[in-house]
């Protein structure tokens, strides 16, 4: 998969630089990688699957 046009971003809540980066500007895929290893492996998700993950992750814990 060609990710050369990916625009990687980190969460605005990431303070120490040790987090994941997300590229959601590519058609049909969302890339996720480790910010400490930008040349390392990338997980690729369908946009709907990524939205579902983020929705669950945002839910408050009890």
C-alpha positions as CSV (number, residue, x, y, z in Angstrom):
1,X,0.0,0.0,0.0
2,X,1.4,3.4,-1.0
3,X,1.3,5.8,2.0
4,X,3.7,8.4,0.6
5,X,0.9,11.1,0.6
6,X,-0.2,10.3,4.1
7,X,-0.3,13.4,6.4
8,X,0.4,12.0,9.9
9,X,-0.9,13.8,13.0
10,X,-0.9,13.1,16.7
11,X,-3.5,13.9,19.3
12,X,-3.6,17.4,20.7
13,X,-3.7,15.6,24.1
14,X,-0.3,13.9,23.5
15,X,2.2,15.7,25.6
16,X,5.3,13.5,25.7
17,X,5.6,12.5,22.1
18,X,5.1,8.8,22.8
19,X,1.8,8.1,21.1
20,X,0.3,6.9,17.9
21,X,0.0,9.0,14.7
22,X,-3.0,8.8,12.4
23,X,-3.3,9.5,8.7
24,X,-6.9,9.9,7.7
25,X,-6.4,11.9,4.5
26,X,-6.1,8.9,2.2
27,X,-9.0,7.6,0.2
28,X,-10.6,4.5,1.7
29,X,-8.0,3.8,4.5
30,X,-6.8,5.2,7.8
31,X,-3.2,4.6,8.7
32,X,-2.0,4.3,12.3
33,X,1.7,4.1,13.4
34,X,3.9,4.5,16.4
35,X,5.2,8.0,16.6
36,X,8.6,6.8,18.0
37,X,9.1,4.6,14.9
38,X,7.8,6.5,11.9
39,X,9.6,4.1,9.5
40,X,8.1,1.1,11.2
41,X,4.9,-0.8,10.5
42,X,1.6,0.8,9.8
43,X,-1.8,-0.6,10.7
44,X,-4.4,0.1,8.1
45,X,-8.2,0.3,8.9
46,X,-11.3,0.9,6.9
47,X,-12.6,4.4,7.7
48,X,-15.8,3.0,9.3
49,X,-13.8,0.6,11.5
50,X,-11.6,3.5,12.6
51,X,-14.6,5.7,13.5
52,X,-16.2,2.8,15.5
53,X,-12.9,2.3,17.4
54,X,-12.6,6.0,18.2
55,X,-16.3,6.2,19.3
56,X,-15.7,3.4,21.8
57,X,-12.4,4.8,23.0
58,X,-14.1,8.2,23.7
59,X,-16.7,6.6,25.9
60,X,-16.2,7.5,29.6
61,X,-15.2,4.7,31.8
62,X,-17.2,4.0,35.0
